[in-house]
Amino acid sequence: MKKQFIKVVLSCTVLVAGFTVTSCKKSSSSKNTSRATGWKINAKEGGFQYNSDFKEQETSPGLVFIEGGTFTKGKVQDDVMHDWNNTPSSQHVQSFYMDETEVTNVMYLEYLDYLKSVYPPENPKYANIYKGALPDTLVWRNRLGFNETMTNNYLRHPAYAEYPVVGVNWIQATQFAEWRTDRVNEAVLEREGFLAKDAKYQAVTGEIGGTFNTEAYLNKPESVYNGQIDSLQGNKKKDSVSVFAKRSSGIISPEYRLPTETEWEYAAAALQGSREYNNYRGRKKYPWEGEYTRNGQRVGRGDQLANFKQGKGDYGGIAGWSDDGADITAEVKSYKPNDLGLYDMAGNVAEWVADVYRPIVDDEISDFNYYRGNIYTKSAIGEDGKVKILRDSIVFDTLPNGKVVAVNLPGEILTVPVDENETYLRTNFSDSDNRGYRDGDLGSTRFFDRFSEDEDPADQRKMYDSPKHQVERDSTGTIVRGYDTSNERTTLINDEVRVYKGGSWRDRAYWLDPAQRRFLPQYMATDYIGFRCAMSRVGSKAKTKNKTVRGKKAK
């Protein structure tokens, strides 16, 4: 008998020389049928529930999608300051989202109003929550300059509503991002029917105690709103059974956060719009094309493309056509956006980024989503096996300048550092705090041989042995200043010093280069540093309309 080979395209195919025998049926194409077990997904009878209709991440309020890619990070075009604190390196950045503009005064005032309503400062227990979030308006003062108008009006007067907020330190910026995450997800849950209409306002008006926290909701939903969430269920609740959204529901947004230095620089350079190979290799000087700060196009020819200091005593130019339109900060969207649709990525205000500053960039740094500042934590677990939620307790911290800030608010999950249960036999990380990882050793430090043997052994292993101040407040609120007076310290750089990027209204054009970097202690604020938020992209690298499948445009 002549051998025959028959090919059958089925979910289960048996090929036998001479004969083909199979009893398998064609696999179901239904997205609600499991390819692992054949069971139904999202069956009314019960079983596994999953959002099989999920398409892609929703763009959250205020954000612009930034498709990831590769670029040359740290390639400055000029180095007149001779900092030499940048090492050009090829980097790849995952897709992410970034605020279209800097966070404005009115956006920050909404945050302050919320804190004042939910945690009334007249209550001694809550007093430092609101005070700790207030921007430092005294940053506008100058011993030999008259700036009291800005000191008294810049933050709250409606004339400055759409101007970037300043006087905010790095810690306050990160706390704003955390608050924003919760408010956005709270609104989404209400829209999707997991929360009752206008439930989000009841914490503000005092109708209910407590507030909403995203991670607490995902891990222990019954703890949200101080345990009153059952009374705030939306139309998803059926037959008196509470229904909660999960991470697998696909509607909970990742957290708002500060962008990493790599993300910020990549977004500012906006290479996607460039057709020049040299720009791709790090030769683009500004967020716009060209070597000049004035518009060279027919429309608007000669106009300044950013708000920066043009010379000694020249913060805007001669009044009229040559003026840049601002003497201090400018209203957001006053200048054209870059090719990604982001405004003021050069000039107006410099911006905090997430990274801890180091003047030396390791030659063997990660070339994928590079970031220095990781502190890995985990949720604290109670005796009941569930996460611990902070109820009435509030964790405060006194900064080196004496300002008290709330580290954890009521309703949030208590977190603790990771321990050997997570690090044992791992190769990718071994410690909870990685801010100082691969940043040098004692032998790399100038005059390292002068260190005393009586120094803290932990200090002897560190390259950056900055002063260790002990500043706190006693029970009466008086600042107790314990300054480090040691003569053995060799640097002011430590793990609380953060990077800020971009030029500002106080800076010359030199600082408009996206690759330039500066630093400031995270507890300090100025009249020229603001911030904008970012958010990670989950799922595909490109948005649906841009995706391709085997060379064909996705439908």
N, C-alpha and C positions, 0 to 999 in steps of 0.2 A: 504493500500500500504506500502510495506516495505521501510523504509527510507534508502537512499543510500547517501554516502558522496564521492564525486569525487574531487580529488586534481588536479588542473590545474596550471602548471607553466607558467605564462604569466606575462607581465609587469603590467596588471591590472586583478586581479582574484576575482570573486564573488562566494562564496560558499553558496549554499542554500540547506537546508534539502530536499532531494528527487530529486532536479534538480539543475543543474549548468548552468547558463546562462551568457554568456559574449560576448561582441563584441570587446574586446580589442585585439590588435595585439601584437605579440612578440616585446619587446623593441629592438630598433636598437643598434647594437654593434659598430656602427661607432663612432670613437673618435671625428669626426667633427660634431656630432649631439648633441645638448644640452640635458642633462638628466633633466634639470629644465624646459625648455620650449618646447623642440622638434624642435626648430629653428636650422638652419644650423650655424655652426661656421666656420669662414674663408670663407664665401660664396663670390663668385665673384661679386654678386649683391650688396654687402655691409654688414652692420650689424656688429656683434661682431667679433673682430679679436683677436686671441690668439694663442700662440705657443703650439699646441696640440701634436707636435712631440718631445717635450722636454724630454730628458732621465734623465740626471743628470748634476750637476755642472761640468764644465770643469776645470781641474787643471791648474791654471794660472802659468806663467813662474817662475821658481825657487823654486816652492813649492812642498812639500810632503804631502800626505793625512795622517791625524792622526785620527784614529777611536776613538771616545769618549768612556768613561767608568768611573768606580769608582776607587778610590785609597785613600790612607791615606796621606794627605798633611801635611807638617810641621814636619814630624817625622825625626829629625836629629839623626845621630848615635853617634856623639860626641858633647860636648859643652865645650871645653877647654877654650873658651872665656867667658863663664858664661853670655852670653847675655840674655838667657831666653826670647827671643823675638819671639818664635814660639810655637804655640799650635797645637798639632796633631788633625786633624779632618778628618772625612770621607767626601770626595767630589766627586761629579759627574761632569764630563766635557763633553760638547757636542763635536761632531766631528768638526774638524777644519783642516786647512792647516798651515804648517810652512815652512819657508825657509830651504832648505837642508843644507846651510852653513850660516855663518855670512855674512853680507853685506860687500863686498870687496872694496878695493880702486878703482878699475876700475869701479865698479858699481856706486860708489858715484861720481867719476869724470864725468860719463855720466850725472848725475844730475846737477853738477856744469856747465858743458858745455852747457846744455840746458838753464839754467838760464842766463848764460852770453850771449847767442845768442838772446834769446827772450826779456830779460830785460838788455840791455847793461849797465854795471856799469859806463861807461863814461857819461851816462845821469844822471844828479843829482837826478832826480825823482826816478830812479831805483837803485842808487848806493848801498843802504843798503840791497837790496834784495840778491844780489850776495855775498856781504861781510858778511851778517848775516848767510849765509849757509856754509861758509868756515870752515872746521875743524880747531881746535886750534893746530897747529903744534908745538907750544912752550911747550906742555905738556911733550915733550921728554927731556927737559932741567933739569939738576940736578946741583946744586951748586958745588958739588964735584965729578962730573962724566962727561966724555967726550961723549956726545950723539948728537953732532951737525950733524953728518951724517944722523941720523934719522930725525932730525928737518928739514933738507933741502931736503931730498930725499924720506922719507917713503911714503908720500901721492902720489907723482906724478911719481916717477921713475918706469919704467916698470918692474924692478926687484922685486918690491913689489906689482905688479898689482893684484895678487890673494891672497894677505894678507888681513886680516880683517881691515876695516877702524877704526881708533881710533881718539881721540880728538873731538868726536862728542857728544854734550850734548843731553839730552832727548828731548828738543824742536826741535832741528835739525833732530833728528831721526824720530819724528812724521811727520815733514814736508816732509822729503824724502818719507815716506810711502804714503802721500797724493799725491805727484807728481807721484809716481810710479803707483798709481791707475789710474790716468788720462791717462798716456802713454799706459798702457796695454789695457784699454778700447778703446782708440783711435785706436790702432792697430786692435782690434777685429772688430770694426765698419767698418774699411777699408776692412778687410778680408771678411766680410759678405755683402759688397756692399752698406752699408749706407753712406760711405764716398768714395770719389774718390781715386784711387790709388796714393800713395805717398802724400796724403793730409796732413798727419802728419808732413811732412818735410817742408811744406811751411811756417809754423809759425817760424821754426828755421832759414830758409834762409831769412826771411823778406819779402817774396812774399805777405803775407797777414798780417794784424794786428791782435792782440789778440791771444788767444790760446784756447785749449779745456779743459773744466772742466766737469767731469762726472755728478755731481748733477745739474749743470746749464743746461746741455744737456737734462737730463731727465725731468726737470721742466719747462724750457724755451728754447727749442732748437734753436729758431731763434736768441738767444743772443750769441751763441758760435762763436768763431773766430771773435769777435767784430762785429757780425751781418752779416758776409759774408758766412755763412754756405751754403746758396743756391747755390753758385758757386762751392761748393766742394761736391755736391751730387754724390753718386756712381750709380751703375747700378740698384739700387732699385727704383730710380726716373723714373717715367713714365708719358708721356704726360705733361711734364713741372710741374708736381705736386710733391712737396717735400715729401719724406717719411722718417720718423724718427723712430729709435728704441725706444722701451719703456721698462719699467721694466718687463712687461708681455711678452716681446720678449724672455726673458730667456738667452740672450747672454751677458748682462752687468754683470760683475763680482762684487761681494761685495768689499768693500775697503780693501786695504792693510793697516795694522796697526801693532802696537807693540803687542806681545802676553801679555795676563794677566799673573800675577805671577802663578796662578793655572795652566793655560795652559802650561806655560814654564816648571814648575816642573813635570807635568804629562808627557810631551813629553820627558824630559831629563831622567826620570826614566825608560821609555820604558818597562812597565810591561808586555806588550803583549807577549814578547818573553820569559818571565820567567815561569818556571814550578814549582817554589817554593812558597808555600802558605805564608811563612814569608815575601817574597818580596811584595806580594800583600797587606799585612798588614803594609807595610812601613819599612821593614827591609833591603831593598836593599840600599847599601851604595853608589854605583857609578852608572853611566849610563851603565856600563858593569857588568857582573856577577862576584862574588868573592869579597874578602876583600883586594885585593892588586892592586897596580897601574901598575904592570908589567904583561906582557902576560904570562900565564901559559900553553898555548897550544903548541903543538909540533912545529908548524910553527911559527917562530918569538918568540920563548920562550925567556923571559927576556927583550923584548922590552918594553919601556914605552908606556902606552896606552893613554897618554895625555901630553900636554905641560904645565908644571907647575914648580914652584920653589921647588927644592928638599931639599934645606937646606941653611944655612947661606952662602952667596957667591956662591951658586951652582944653576945656572939657567938652567942647561942642563945635567950635569954629566961630567964624564971624556970623552974626545974626543974618539970616536970609537964606539964599539958595545954597550956600556952602556949608551951612550948619547941619549937624547930624540929627537935630531935632530933640536933643536932650542934654541937660547939664548934669543931672544925677542919673538915676535909673530912668528907663523909658517904659511906657505901657507895652505889655506883651503884644506881639504881632505888629510892632511898628516897622519892622524890617522884613524883607522877603525871607521865606523859609529856605532851608537847604533842599537838596534833591529828594530827601526822605520825608519832607513836609514838617520838619522840626524847626521851630523858631528860636532865635537867639542862642545858637550853639557857639557863638563867638560874641563877646561883648555883653552889655547890659549888666548881668551879674555873673561872677564865677559860681561854680556849683560843686557842692559836696558830692563825692562818690563813696562807695562802700569801703574801699581798700584801706588797709593799714599802710602807712608810708614806710618805705625803705629806700635809701639813696642808691643802693646797689641792687640791680636786678639780676638774679641768678641766671647764668648761662644755660642751665638745665631746667628752666621753668617749664611748667606745663604749657603746651602750645594749643590747648583746647580749653576755652573758657577760663583763662588765667585770672586768678583772684587770690589776694593775700588777706586773710581775715577770718578764716573758718574757725568757728567754735562749735563743736558738735555736742548737742545736748539730747536728752530724752525726757519723756514725761515721767513725773514721779507717780508711782503706783501705790495706792492705799491698801489697807488690810483687806478690803472687799474685792481686791483685784482690779479695781477701776482707777482711772487717773484721778489725781488729787486736784481739786478746784479750790482756788483761793476764794474764800467767802468774805469775811470781814477784815482779814489781814491784808495789809498793803506793804509791799517791799519798797523802801526808799533808799536812795544813795546820795551821799554828800559829795559833790564834785570838788576838785582842788580849788576852785574859786569860791567855794562856800555855798553854791546854789544847790538846793535839794530837789531831786527829781524822783518821780515814781518809776521804779523798775518794773513792777508788776501791779496790775490793778485788780480789784475784786472781780471774780468771774472768769479769770484767766487760769490756764493750766499751770501748775507748779512744775518747773523743769529743773533737772539736775544734770551735771556733767556725765558724759558716757564713762563707763568703767571697763574693767577687764572682761566683763561679760560680752561687750561689743568689740573689744580690741584684740582679744586673745587669738593668736595665730593669723591675724590679718596682715596683709602686705600693703594695703593701700592707706591705712592710717593706724597710729598707735596711741595717740593722745586726744584728749578732748579739745584742748586749746592749741591751735596750729598757727597762731599769728606770727610766731617767731621761727617757724620751720625753715631750715636752710638759709638763714640770714647771716651766717658767719659764726665764728667762734672767737674765743678769747685771744687766740694768737693772731687773729686778723685785725685786732684793735690797736690803734696807735698807742704807744706807751703802755702796752699791756703788762709789762714787767713791773710797773709801779704799783700794781694792785696789792693791797695788804692781804695777808693770809687770814686776817680776822674778818674779812668781808663775808657776807652771806655766800655759802657755797653755790647757791642758785645763781647769784650775780656773777660769780667767777666763770660760769659757763656761757654767759650772755655777751654778745658783741655790743649791744646797746644798753649800757648801764646808766640809764638816766636817773635823776634824783627821785627818791620815793617819799613824797610828802604824805603826811597823815593829817588830813583836815576833816573835822567832824563838828557836829553841833551837839551841845549838851542838852539836858532836859528843859532848860529855859530858852533854848533857841540860840544861845550865844555860840559864835564860831570859835572853835578851839583849833588854832593853827599850829600844826606840828611840821614845820618845814625841814627838809633834809639840808643840813649845812655841811655835808661831807665835801672835802676838797679832792676826793678821789674820783669824782664823776667826770666822764669824758664826753658826754653827749646829752642832748635834750630829747633825742628820739626814743620813743618807747611804743608799746602796743596800743596806746591811746592817742597816737598822732595819726591823723587821717589825711588822705589826698583830696585836694580840690582842683578842678579843671576849668579851663576856659578863661578868657579875659573878662574884664568888667569895665564899668564906666570909669573906674579909677586907674585902669591899666593902659599902658601903651600898646601899640599894635603887635609888639613882640609876643605878647601872651595870648593872642588870638589863635595861634597855631594849635590845633587840637592835640598835638603830641606833647605840648608843654605840661608840666606838672609841678604843683606846689603842695605845701602841707601846713597843717595847723592842728594844735591839740583839739580833740573832739569836744571839749567842754567850752571852747572859746567861740565867739561870734564877732562878725564885723558888719560894716555897712555896705560891703560889696560882695558878700557870699550868700547865695541862695541855694535852691536845690530843685530838682524835679524827680519824679518817681519812675520806676521801671517795673516790669512784670515779666516773668519767664513765659515762654511759649511751650505748651504741652502738645504733643502729637507731631504732625508733619512739619517739615522745615518751611514749606511754602503754604500760603493760603490757597484754598481750593481753586480759585480762578487762575492762579499762577502755576499750579501743579501740572506736570506732564507724566503720562504713563506710557513707557516704551516709545517715546518720541511723539506721542499724540497728546493734544491738549485735553485735559480732564474735562468731563462734562459738568 
